[in-house]
C-alpha cells in the first residue's frame, strides 16, 4: 500500500471554543488531587480510563453529570484552579491551539472558593497566568445551568457582564437541553448580550434541530454549543450558513455520550458542505478521553477530510472565535504555512510542537 504523506494535525494552528472547566482536567491530576484530599472517586473515574457513558436517556445523562460533579469536587483551592488552567493551556499548546475559550459555571466552585465573585476572580487570575506562561490566548465564557432556576442564570449573566473587560467574553447555557425551554433563560441572555457578551448556549446535541432554532430565536445565539443535530433540517442548515453561526461540534463527545453510534455517523461532512461554520471542540477530555487535535484527526480518519479541508476547519474555528485581530491573523497565517509545508511521510515520528509558540 502506498504511504500517503500526512501533515501532523497537532501542528495545525487552531482555536478551541468548546471546553468545560473541570472537563479539561488531566486524568493524572484528578487522581493526584483526590489523593491529596483523601477523597473517594467513583470507580468509573478512579480507573484512569474514560468511563463508559450513554446519555441518550435521562438516567445516562444524570450519571454523566454525577461523574462530572465528583471530578469537580477535587478542585478545592486557588492552587488547584491555577494548576487545572495551566495544564489545560499546556495541553492546548501541544495540540496546536493558539486560542482557548473555556467555559465555567462558577456556582459549583463558589462554596469552596469563598463565593461567586472570588471564584470568577480566581479563574480569571489563573487564566492570565496560564496564558502568559504558555502563549495560548485564553478567555472565559460564564455558563448558566439549565437545570437551575432562570433567576440564577440572570445573576450569572450580570456577573459575567461585570467582568466583560477583564477576560469574560461570552455567556453560555449547559446541561440537559431536553429540560425546560430555552425561552426561560431569555432575560439572562438579553442581559449578557446587552453587556457586550457573545451568546453561546448549548443546543442541538441531546435534542433535535428545534433546540438549535430556540437558541437562535429565543437566546440570540451568536454561536451554538454542539448544534450538530441541525444536520437533520436542511432549512436550518441554510440559515446557519447564511447567518454564519458557528457550531462548536465535538465529535468524540457525541460518540462517547451516544448521540451518534460511531465517529463516521457524526454528520460532520453534511454540516461542512452546507457551509455551516464549524469549530471542533473536545468538550470534556477528562470524561471522553480525547483532546482537541484528536477531533481533527477524527475528521481525517472517519470522514476523509483532506489537509485543505482540515485547514479550512481550523480557519473556521479561528473566525468563529473572539480572538483579537493580531491573534486571528497570526493563527490564519500559521494555517496557510501548515498547508504549504511539505508533509512528512506517513509513519514518520511527528516532532513535538515547539514550546513558546506565540
Ligand atoms: Zn459542552
Boltz pocket constraint, residues with backbone or C-beta under 6 A from the ligand:
constraints:
  - pocket:
      binder: B
      contacts: [[A, 18], [A, 20], [A, 174], [A, 202], [A, 225], [A, 283]]
      max_distance: 6.0
